[in-house]
Amino acid sequence: MTTPLTPEVLVPRLGEYLVSSGTITDEDLKKALAYQQEQQAAGKQCYLGEALLELGLVNRRQLDHAVTKQIIQLRNALEDANRFLERRVQERTAELQEALRKLSELSQLKANFVANISHELRTPLTHVKGYLELLVTGALGELNDEQRNALQVSQRSAGQLENLIDSLILFSQAARGEMTLHLTPVNLSKVAGDVIRYSRIKANNRNVTLEYEIPADLPLVQADEEKISWAILQLLDNAIKFTPAGGRVALVVQLESDNLIMVAVRDTGIGIPADKLEAIFEPFFQVDGSSTRRYGGTGLGLALVREIISAHGSIIEINSTEGKGSEFRFPLLASKIVM
Ligand code: ADP
């Protein structure tokens, strides 16, 4: 156990010092302390040094000498304490650095594991999807309606699984700082149109009206088409998921200025509490993280959307009011080529 650095440990008190240096006796000290107490009881401020002087137990020179000695001791003690603290700080810093190294090693292992397992899952899923497609199109024999319906449900589930695996692969790439963009001139009108077509079934199934505003003559943007599509789709998926039946979701793409295109996804859904607006972008965070939660999902979507948008040199903004709805929006820089 280390001794706490109290002033008494740093510097012995004046009385004890004078006794130990042989300037006064124990008796002298007791007398002076008693005198000091009397003075204080009479309402007078009296230091031990003054009491000793007034009782003639030390002279001024002896007192000055003792005080100077004490100041030197105090300075030495402070220097020792500083050195001690510096050593402690160095030790703790080294411990923290070691902990950090272990943590990033673990996080690297986790990212590798997620990447490997995701790739392993993808191969069999590709086979499942391929055969489902052959079955559904009747290439392997005629089907009745019931069989076709069952296969279509299986196809949708396989699609969801594929989506989840893609998110995991993207997540492990981002966690390893390996998210690379394949930039090409991208036509956002086409991308947004495709995403709307893809989301239409989901919105219909949930009885949510899907609206859009997509000008046909937008300038091209330099972007990774697959990743930007994925990000917009993810925002639309969330908007549909968190909007109760009867509500509205809109994808709006607008030319804000000569070279800025704003992409916005709006919904009239449940909204997000103000104190959670930052946290929803953290991996795995969900506003309702309970085991009884009503909405499915992994909590990875928005974290990846933010990674993708920021890899494009942009930033995602959010406006939301609980019970009223949310808007997620991000700008993209137009290139000079016009369609
Ligand atoms: P997931 O949707 O898989 O749970 P996300 O990372 O996409 O994960 O979103 C994190 C959380 O943010 C969601 O669980 C939800 O609580 C909240 N959220 C995201 N989008 C919306 C939205 N449009 N309306 C309300 N809440 C949302």
Boltz pocket constraint, residues with backbone or C-beta under 6 A from the ligand:
constraints:
  - pocket:
      binder: B
      contacts: [[A, 234], [A, 235], [A, 238], [A, 239], [A, 242], [A, 267], [A, 269], [A, 270], [A, 271], [A, 272], [A, 280], [A, 282], [A, 285], [A, 286], [A, 287], [A, 288], [A, 295], [A, 296], [A, 297], [A, 298], [A, 299], [A, 300], [A, 301], [A, 302], [A, 303], [A, 326]]
      max_distance: 6.0
